[in-house]
Amino acid sequence: MTKIILGFSGGLDTCFCVAYLKEKGYDIVTVTVDTGGFSEVDLKQIENKSKTLGAIKHFNLDVQREFYKKVISNMIKANALYEEKYPIMTIDRYIIAEKLIEIAKNENTTVVSHGSTGQGNDQVRFDSAINSIAPEFSIIAPIRQLGISRKEEQEYLEKKGYAVDKASKKYTINQNIFGYTFSGSEIDDYKEPGEETYLLTKKISSAPEYIEIEFEHGLPVKLNNKTICGEELLKWMNKIAGSHGFGRKLVVNNTIIGIKGRIVFEAPGIMALIEAHKAMEKGVLTKEQYDFKKIAEQKWANLAYSGKYYDPLLNDLNAFFDESQKHVTGSVKLKLHNGECEAVELKSDYLLEAKEIASYVASSSWKEDEAIGFIKLWSLQQKIYGMKKND
């Protein structure tokens, strides 16, 4: 009997996949990859669901540290915001796909499955990752192949005698170490969601709060002078920045499959870290480095969002970012207040300032005629163009 490795969240879609594939004669091994979205209670409930549905084996994998080291660290170096706003919170799909392949190899099978529909972006991310890493593998996506609705999935499970949670849910919610995304209801109708929607960014603190983040070679290593590993530092930032109402946005994205997608997201930690990182870079990179890096950042974000995480160009860009971060070392003080996050102080041995040469406010080491000569040459081509266009 063919064995299938199924990415399993315990939701309606993946529960349907277990029951349906079992009926088709497959042995199902379920895998829950924890990228920061599950509690211990959640994981136990998911494992019990898997067994009840008839899976022959279940794995719970905590990959939060690996996810940070392999993926999130590169996101921070890249200041990765898709279309300059969205911090690609679904980038964990790639590491989920990697783990499905690892389990499949250990279980001596080359067949993997996921619960994506034929309308969303995740099907592209999962399939492209699997095709890139293990091109010999087969992919089964029952819901996409059948083209069925969630109501039909529910009816199928009920007919098979499986309990289905019939609670009406206003939104489709995804959660991981970054925070939450919400879609559905008034969000899909291009209306403003109510304050009750938000879970991480409820304003609790009324007074301004200052926090200091220390970077080494582009990555945060200390929070308020305390050394914390990356994934835990990100979680702390979620709590601190979220308590000031920072890190929520309502965005319309151009999706991979060519339609518009509207979501609400809450990601206070990664958004605050990117804000601090950009401030440090602004102080230590040259203008040419900074300007070019912004172009490279957008390309990185587009690749990661669009299912091209394993394109060789992304690795090339990672190498460029690593080189650019050699002097991105120092500390940034952030001010959090009323939904805002602002870098207000900067310390680094690599700040590109030299007060003995020039001060922006008062003095410089060059003379007036040298400045006039520079401006004359700097604007010469524009002057010639202005003369020619009037000929």
C-alpha positions, 0 to 999 in steps of 0.5 A: 500500500502506497504511503503518503506524507501529509502536511497536517494542521488539524483544520477542516481541509487537512482532516478531509485529506486524511479521510479521503486519501485513506478511503482511496487506499493510501497509508497516511502519515501526518506531519505537523510542522510548528513554526510558532503557531501552536501551543502544547494543547493544540499539538496534542489535539491535532495528534489525536485528530490524526489518529481518530481519522485513521493516520498510521503515524503522526509527527509533531516537529518544532522547527522554530529555531531552524526557521529563524536561522535558515529563513527569518535571519535572511528576511531581516538582512533583506528588510523583506517586505513584499510590495513594501508592506507585507513581511511575507508571513507565509514564508514558513511554507518552504520549511514545512515542505522541506520537513515533509520531504525529510519525513518522506525519505525516512518513511521510504516514500516519494509521495507527499500531500498538502491541503491547498486549494486551487485558488491560493498562493500556498499551492504554488509555494508548496509545489515549487518547493517540493519540485525544486528539492525533490523533483522525483516526488509526486504531489497529491492535493485532494482539495485542488484536484476535486475542486470541492467547497468547505461545505462539501468537505464537512458533509463528506466527513460527517457521512464518514462518521467523523466529528466536525467543528461546526462553529461559525468562524468569521475569518480564515486565520493563519498563525505562526511565529510572526503573528496572525493573518486574517481574511474573509468577511468584511476584509474580502469586501474591502471594508474596514474590520473592527477593533475586535479583529486584532489579537496581538496589537491591542493597545495596552500601554499608554505611555511611550516605551523605549527599547534598545536592540543590538545588532551584530552583522545585521542580526539582532542579538540583544534586547535591552542589553540582554542576549536572547536567541533570535526566535525568542527575541522575535517573540518578545518583540511581538509582545512589546511592540504589540502592546503599543498597537504597532505592527498591524496593517490592512493590505491588498497584495498582487497574488501569485496566481494573478488576482488581488488578495486583501488581508489584515496582518499583525506582525509587530515583532518582525516589523519593529526589527526591520524598522530598527535594522533599516535605521542601522543600515542608513547610518553605516552603508554608503549611499550607493550601497543603500540605494542598490540594496533597496532594489535587491530587497524588493527582488528578494521579497518578490521571489520569496513571496512568489514561490521562487525561494529556491531559485538560484538568484535568491541565494545570490542575493543572500550572499550579497546581503551577507557581504553588505552586513559586515558593518551593520553592527551597533545598537538602535533605540526604538520609541514605541507609542500610539501604534508607531515605532520610530528609531530615535537613537543610533550607536555604532563604530561604523557610522559614516560620519566624521565631524573633523571633516564635515558637520551637516549643521554648521561647518565643513573642511571645504571652501565656498569656491570648492562647493560652487565648482562641485555644483557646477560640474554636478549639474552640467549635464542637466544644464546642457539638456536645458539648453538643447531642449529649447533649440 
